[in-house]
Amino acid sequence: MNFPQLLQFNDWALLLLRLMIFLVFITSGWKHVTDPQQRSKEIEMSVGFTIFLGIAECAGALGVLFGVLTQLAAIGLILLMFGSIAKKTFAWHTGFWGKDGTGGWSYDLMLVTMNLVVVTTGGGSLTLANLLHLKMLQ
């Protein structure tokens, strides 16, 4: 059974998806940038690389939310998540669910999938880029 009348809400659903991606990555990136010493210990990376990750996460989050270079931002976030999955799998030997059902790479894979939806849809039409384009046409 399909509900074709719900298709009119695609852009709103994509906006909510982009908002969720933004919230996850902006909070994570902000922790990396504001407390790089502590975060670098937790993720076992250098302080400089931790700051770079934080800036990349924040930039990607903002790009996805506002729809500015949306697909490139989402691809960047996918690459960050692939790095996280690799770290959890090969360095920390964490399984899909992790210990006690948490801390695995299932969460990271879900974020990859969410960003893949943004890459393949362009994030929908409710974007700052579209809004500015419409303003310029008036």
Secondary structure, DSSP 8 states (H G I E B T S, - for coil): ---GGGGGGHHHHHHHHHHHHHHHHHHHHHHHHH-HHHHHHHHT--HHHHHHHHHHHHHHHHHHHHTSSHHHHHHHHHHHHHHHHHIIIIIS---SS-GGG-SSSHHHHHHHHHHHHHHHHTT-S-SHHHHHHHHHH-
